[in-house]
Amino acid sequence: MNSLLIGNSFPLSLVRRAVLIRPADPMEFHAACMGRRIVSFWGHANTLAVASEFAGVDLTPRSERPALNLSAQGYPCFDGEEYRECWVLSPDYEVNFRPRPGEEVPADKICAWQILRLIWGAGSGQ
């Protein structure tokens, strides 16, 4: 599979198989993006521009309010394509900053990014 699924969160209610979730560093994330088609289910318009800049790729989803679902085998599915890997980017804001709903987040309010890599096992834990 040459596409990479990226979002700002992943609903744990969709975990129906064994999944490894681990922190990743920016170098690992950027290396994973190289040469791959980016498929985004980014759901927060207020961080989209800053996240795209950090990622080095456009994270604008193809549709407004994109939603994930599950394949018959219990893997994440988006736009009809099944995935066994997903990357989640979450901003770390400066202390005591919390954006209002829909507020565009100024880049200087984001101190860092937390990156999680989710990997579903092929045959374990249904």
C-alpha positions in Angstrom: 0.0 0.0 0.0 1.5 3.3 -1.0 -0.9 5.6 0.9 -0.5 6.9 4.4 -3.4 7.6 6.7 -3.0 10.7 8.9 -5.4 12.5 11.3 -5.5 14.7 14.4 -7.0 11.9 16.5 -8.1 8.3 16.3 -11.3 7.1 17.9 -10.4 4.2 20.3 -14.0 2.9 19.9 -12.8 1.7 16.4 -10.1 -0.5 17.8 -11.4 -4.1 17.4 -8.1 -5.8 16.7 -4.7 -5.8 18.5 -3.0 -2.5 17.8 0.4 -1.2 18.8 0.3 2.5 19.6 3.7 4.2 20.2 5.1 7.7 20.2 7.2 8.6 17.1 9.7 11.4 16.5 9.4 13.9 13.6 12.2 12.3 11.6 10.4 9.0 11.6 7.1 10.6 10.6 8.7 12.6 7.8 10.5 9.6 6.5 7.2 7.6 6.5 5.6 10.4 4.4 8.2 10.4 1.7 7.0 9.0 -1.7 3.6 8.1 -0.3 0.1 9.4 -1.1 -1.2 11.2 2.0 -4.8 10.4 2.9 -6.0 12.8 5.6 -9.0 12.6 7.9 -8.0 15.8 9.7 -10.9 17.1 11.7 -9.8 20.3 13.3 -9.9 23.3 10.9 -8.2 25.5 13.5 -4.9 23.5 13.4 -5.0 22.4 9.8 -2.6 25.1 8.3 0.0 24.7 11.1 -0.2 20.9 11.0 0.3 20.9 7.2 3.3 23.1 7.6 4.8 20.8 10.3 4.0 17.7 8.2 5.5 19.2 5.0 2.4 17.9 3.2 -1.1 19.2 2.7 -3.4 17.6 5.3 -6.6 19.0 3.9 -9.1 16.1 3.8 -11.0 15.5 0.6 -14.4 16.0 2.3 -15.7 18.1 5.1 -16.0 16.2 8.4 -14.4 13.0 7.3 -15.2 9.9 9.2 -13.4 6.6 9.6 -15.1 3.2 9.7 -14.1 -0.4 10.0 -13.6 -3.0 7.3 -15.2 -6.4 7.7 -11.9 -7.6 9.2 -11.8 -4.9 11.8 -9.2 -2.6 10.3 -9.6 1.1 9.8 -11.2 2.0 6.6 -11.4 5.5 4.9 -12.9 6.3 1.5 -13.2 2.6 0.8 -9.5 1.8 1.5 -8.4 -0.4 4.3 -5.4 0.6 6.4 -3.1 -1.2 8.9 -1.2 1.9 9.9 -2.3 5.4 10.9 -0.4 8.4 12.1 -1.9 10.9 14.6 -0.5 14.4 15.1 -1.6 16.4 18.1 -0.4 19.9 19.0 1.2 20.8 22.3 0.0 24.3 23.2 1.9 26.8 25.3 0.9 26.6 29.0 -2.7 27.8 29.8 -3.6 28.3 26.1 -6.8 26.6 25.0 -8.3 27.7 21.6 -12.0 28.6 21.4 -14.1 26.3 19.2 -13.3 27.1 15.6 -10.5 29.5 16.5 -7.6 29.6 14.1 -4.5 28.6 16.2 -1.6 30.9 15.8 1.6 29.0 15.1 3.4 30.6 18.0 0.9 29.0 20.4 2.0 25.5 19.4 5.2 24.5 21.2 5.6 21.1 19.7 3.8 18.2 18.1 3.0 14.8 19.6 3.1 12.0 17.0 1.6 8.6 17.5 2.0 5.7 15.1 -0.8 3.1 15.2 0.0 -0.3 13.7 -2.5 -3.1 13.4 -1.2 -6.7 13.6 -2.1 -9.0 10.7 -3.4 -12.0 12.6 -3.5 -11.2 16.3 -6.2 -10.4 18.7 -9.6 -10.0 16.9 
